[in-house]
């Protein structure tokens, strides 16, 4: 019996094929093949085939029958939720300019869009003590069966033992038992039981969509990225009986006004296919990320500004978090500021592309006294693999071993300037590392990156254990894994300590491709030079749009906001005098800022 996705599924497949056949993409992949062996890379083709669609508006939440006020006083939760519930798939709910007070979670349960008129106009303030601010989530309802054949790299067809409960359109996870030569879920922080199914015993997996079923033979939407080993008992798993596809959140500002009592995110996607978060300014997240993706396939998080958090340690304060084998995500052109980390890949599948993001100023659980530089880009918890980090501008990057291993990831044309200021503006003194690749982070590729900044002093690299008190361009295998350096492919990277571009003598090709996933200069770069980073560019580090947007924020406005949020951070921690001092400084130093009226209100309450 055949089950097909119909015209929509065929259209998505055709769009992906046309992209793969584009001459620019083909030449980039050919050049990548001459630099990176096939078993260390894949054809990165992330995000939504054909790009993010533009849905026509279904309803304006301020109009009847919804009648939201948008005055910052009335509770508009029910009005907006009713519009989302009524909206047919393929349409958008418009939230026009205004300040919208929310006291509970907004839920998007189908293929619709929640759309504002821009982050500067449409402003949502969530006051709830629990729940995600915006949820695109369905819980897991898994059914697993053995894979009998076909689970090899490049395959788009597998045969399983029992496909009776599968249907076209299902989100499938193909996974296997952990390979002890590659995967470890025992990290410095303990045993990572959430790394995959069976208490972390299946940490390495890839999500695909089921396109067609013919008996027990399944046609899938994407080539498999690796060969799954028969000895490791590969399985195919339907993740849930309900999938949200082609839904999005666009063009608005979102703020969590208080700490949560649960492990909730600002925006969470779970069991989704081809969903998106676009042009969102999100302020003060709680647990996990401003945007968190769990078991999600081919989604896009782009053009956002994610800043500040209510807490900065133990799972809090991430910019964008990819977890639970999320696959083929595109995290592109986002700005992350004043967080624990920017984009983070944790327990992910393959094919995720983290590209052209800017991250600045990161903190730890000891905020505001942090003097240990936390990474702007990170991999954290077993076992992210075959992901691409391209064109990002950050302070530092870390593939850590706190919750286990990672492998076969590629760092291409990134700039890590190793500037990590404290709250007082002075440089942090510990863990200043351009690229830190810890224990069990193996078979990685690093090409065309620029590390450090002009005039800096430090050490070019460190093998094994380090106390991280000296700035390091490269750190390998901390605390005791020489295989990290041995299995690393390094080619064409420049650093400001050695002041040289280091090439691998075994690789003859020294011409770097412009990109490993884009066929040509992307439109969002406008007039900025592209590619922006590399030893073959003049200057070696140009600017990117995400950085340009951040630099346009007036410094007094940004510093006033930092101080106001610091005051509220102290207030939530019961530190009344410290809070009063921060609010007073806002009023005295930045009386004309948008944070000053809120600071005055808090000072009145503290009298």
Secondary structure, 3 states (H helix, E strand, C coil): CEEECCHHHHHHHHHHHHHHHCHHHHHHHHHHHHHCCHHHCCCCCCCCCCCCCCCEEEEECCCCCCCCCCEEEEECHHHHHHHHHHCCCCEEEEECCEEEEECCCEECCCCCEEEECCCCCEEEEECCCCCCCEEEECCCCCEEEEEEECCCCCCCEEEECCCCCCCCCCEEEEEECCCCCCCCCEECCEECCCCCHHHHCECEEEEEEEEEEECCEEEECCCCCCCCCHHHCCEEEECCCCCEECCEEEEEEEEECCCCCCCCCCEEEEEEECCEEEEEEEEEECECEEEEEEEEECCEEECCEEEEECCCCCCECEEEEEECCCECCEEECCEEEEECEEEEECCCCCCCEEECCEEEEECCCCCCCCCECCCCEEECCCCEECCEEECCEECCEEECCCCCCEECCEEECCEECCCCECCCCCECCECCEEEEECCCEECCEEECCEECCCCCCCEEEEECCCCCCCCEEEEECCCCCCHHHHCCEEECEEECCCCEEECCCCCCCCCCCCCCCCCCCCHHHCCCCCCCECCCCCCCECCCHHHHHHHCCCHHHHHHHHHHHHHHHHHHCCCHHHHHHHHHHHHHHCCCCCCHHHHHHHHHHCC
